[in-house]
Every structure is written in structure tokens, then in C-alpha cells.
Amino acid sequence: MGPVQESTNVKIKQHDLKVSTVVFMIFCLCAAGAYGIEEMIPESGPGLTLIMLIVLPFIWSTPLGLVASELGSARPQEGGYYKWVQEALGEFWGFQAGWWRTISIYIDNTLYVILAGGYLANQFGLNWMQEFIFKALMIIVFTYINIRGIKDVGIVSTILSILVMLVFAMVAVAGFLNWNQNPFIPFTADGDIMGVSGIGFTDWVYYIGMGIAIGMWMYSGYESMSTVAGEVSNPQVIPKATMITVPLIMATYILPTMAGLATLTDEKVANLLGISVEEVVAEGGAWAFWGTEPGTIGYADVVTANWGPSLGIIFVIVAILAQCSIYNTYIASGSRGFFVLAEDNLAPPIFTKVDKKHGVPFVAILSVGIVNLLLCMFAFKVVVVIDVFLLISSYIMIFISAMILRKRIPEEERKFKIPGGYAFLCLICIIPICIAFFAFFINGTDYFIGGMIGIISGPVLYYIWRKRYGGLTKNDPVKFPENPKTGLPLGDIKRMSIMFGILTIMGFVGSFFLPWFEADWGNDWYFATYGIEGFLDTMLLLIRITTGIAAIITILLALLALKVEPKKGTLS
């Protein structure tokens, strides 16, 4: 057990974690296997999927990993990315990043419980009650592990990560030893071999957009370990582990996917699904059957088709364990979000309660378990639409903060610095910001409106909790002065106006882009998904109304700022 880190109201215990342990924890936070990529293949096409899996690390996950490493080496503290944004952009924007990412984890974490329960139920024919009992036990067990401390979380992550890596290595070996066809053909989802003829601009936007949306999700999470940096006695192991994990995850995604596409021929898929080869060909070929729903194929089938069904069952069991590993580590990461917000008097103070024996924020950890226990009883696809939008928004804040803090943090405080100078840093930050902005609009109208509502919850809750609990001013009124006219930090009304102005611009763009993007498939898809006639038209109307309201709020806040903010107020 390491030394104890003093906090404003509590004591957090630190643990001596090795680089290898942190590698496995980050692996669980970011990947825990290639589950989810199955959905990219029929949406984008085999060749385009592989190209995106190869390219995205260089323009999305590697920049994120590098930025998290640099900022984490200079500011290795509990709260991680929330504290980085707070230092770079101020209390208001720091809260937004912390709130958005924390809520996305609370919602997202439930998905892993539901997936694990679904895998088990489908494999062994469990009824609803049996499946719920398993999900409840999963939540209870891993909540207990997290209450025991970050060291136990690391031990469990190490064991589960090794199992997952071995199984996906088995998939890659099975596929490459039984290579039957070119995995890059067809290139796009329309079956075009070269990916150039007969495809319009709208088709390319759709194929790339759907793939990027899933790929960004798969290659995310490198900042999550930063939230528990205050519990690691030598937090410099986190940036070292991050740099090791980036190529490891690339290999876990690319090699099994390429091997699977190369070995699962039309004949093998027909045998796996119990249908004729003609039926497979009629759907476009074996690649069109990849997915996560019943009646589709996936990584387990690569092993089953080549080495027999017994090994396929082992793969399903490890798939369940993989969801457990992600769930285990994200309880640790997500619970610290509310803990540090409460420490800064921006959330209910009960979240700062720390267990005396284990030195962990047990109330925050329990809150994750309780929320997951409630949500896992439902098919929450309507709720989860908020998740992606909030995740991407928080990443944009991290990249912006990295560019600002490069100028502010003294050189001697950085244990790791991204090579290439400031211009290169700006390049690797601006490119993923542009990709993130594009991703806002290609997840679908339901995701867009859900995300907009989720984003708006940030400034609303900030105002309520800041007024109620006092914010950073309560801890240090000299360093964090308050505007007596508003009861908020200087410049906050301007910041709120800027934020609603950004939402207005996004809503305006979305109101034109989304009808064009979804013109050919939107109405049918939303009716099949939600069973509601005219769902797309209703959502587009809601976007226009929300955009109008955001524009009015922007103007009102800007006028208010002219009256209540000092002429030379500090604007972070």
C-alpha cells in the first residue's frame, strides 16, 4: 500500500501499480476485444472497414492517447481530463467535460451488463428472470471489487484481459491458417469490388460515416484511466502504459477482423446459419451476415467454422468475461467523475464520502451500481442515443485543452511531451476535432436530438449545483473570484452564451444535413426501429424548434452579459 493523498475533505489511498497492470486496465477501458466491429462490416463493406480500422488509430486514437499521456504526465491527479479542461478553460467548461463524460459512462456501463446477459441467455437459453439475476450478480460482484480498491480492479482486469487477448489471437490464427479469399473484396457495402464505380457522393458519406461512428467508439477510452491517477503512487506509469496499449488494441481489432473475412466463405456461412449458399449469395455474400444479433455471424464463428463448435462455446464465455472486464474498469473511471465534481463543490457533497478501510469513494461507486441495476432491466436504446454525443463532446474539450496547456504548463513539469513542436500538436488535435464534428451528424437524427438534449443538461445543472454548493469559489475565493451580480464566476454568462451559440450553429447545420443524409432510408429505418410513423419528420421539427430556442437563449445571454459582466472580465 502506498502513501495517502490529501484531499479537501477526504483521504484517497494510493497503490503501487506496475506498467503491465495499467496496460491491461487501459485495454479493458478501450477494447476488451473486437466486439462491435461486426456491425461495421455490413454497414461500410469489408474493404472499407479494414481500411478504417487501419487509418483511424493515426487520426483518432493515437492523437487521443498522446494527448492523454502528455497531460497525464504533467497533471497526474484524481479527476484526470476534468481537471485538464478546468485548468485550460475554466470552471464552467471543466464542469461540462466532467458531466458529459461521467454521464456517458453511467449510461454506457449498463450496456456491457446487458450484452453479457444477452450472450449468456442466447447461449444457454435463460429466461428473463434468470438473465436478470445474472446481470444483478455481475453488478454486485464488480461493485464490491471496486470498493476494495483500484489494486483489486487492476488484478481482475489483468486476468480478464489476458483471456480476451488469447481468444482473439486464436481467432486470428484460425482465420489466417484457413485463408480462402481476399478480405478487402468487396470494398464497399454495395458489393462493388473496386469501390469506385456506381457509387454516388451520398453513398460514400453513408458508408464512411457509419464506419467512422462505430470505429471512433471502438478506438475511444484512452483518457479514462486518468480519472484514477490520484490513486496510483507513480502516476507516470499511465502515459507509458497508454503508448503500449495503442498498438496492442490496433492488433486486437485488425488481425482477427482480417482473418475472419478471409476465411468465412459463402459456403461456411451457409453451414453455420443452416441456409443455402444461394441465400447467402442473394444477400450479397458472407460479409453481409456479420453482426451481433441472432442470425448473424461473428468472431466466434471463425473458430467454430474451422476448429469445431466446442471452441466456439469457449469464445462465447470469454465474450461474457470481456464485457465484465470493461464494466469492472469503467466503474472505477466513471465513479471518480462525481467524486471530483463534489470535491470542487459542483455536485452533491455525499459523493466525497470515502471508505476508511479501502480509501475509495464508495458512495460514488455505489451510485454507478444502483444506476446500472435500474437501467439493465430495460432495453434502453432510446436513452443510449445521448451517450455518443456526450462522449465526443468531452473529447473535443480535451483536444482544445491540450493546445492551450502546452503554452501554459512549464516544460519542467512535463514528464512526457509529444514530439514535433506546437504546430504538430495542433495538427493532431485539430484533425480529430474535425472528425468528431462530422460524427455529430452521421449517427442519425435520433442520436443528434438526444445528444443535443444531453449537452443542454450540462449548463442547466452547472447553474443549479454551482449556486447551491458554491463551486471553486467556496474553496478559494481569491483564486476563483465570483461575480456578485450573478453569483457565478466572472465571464460565465458569456461562456453560456457562446455554448448556446455553438448549439445553434450545430442545429442549423443538422436541420439541412440530416434530411439530405437520411432521405433514402430514414423513414423506413426509424419505423422499423421505433414503430412510429413519421418519426423522422417529427425529430427534424424538434431539431428546428430546439435550434430556434438555442438562438434566442444565445442572444438573451449575450445581452445579459453586456450588463452584468465586467468590461475586462476574465474569459477562460
Summary of the structure (lengths in Angstrom):
residues: 572
radius of gyration: 23.9
end to end distance: 38.9
largest distance: 75.2
contacts: 2078
relative contact order: 0.15
helix: 73%
strand: 3%
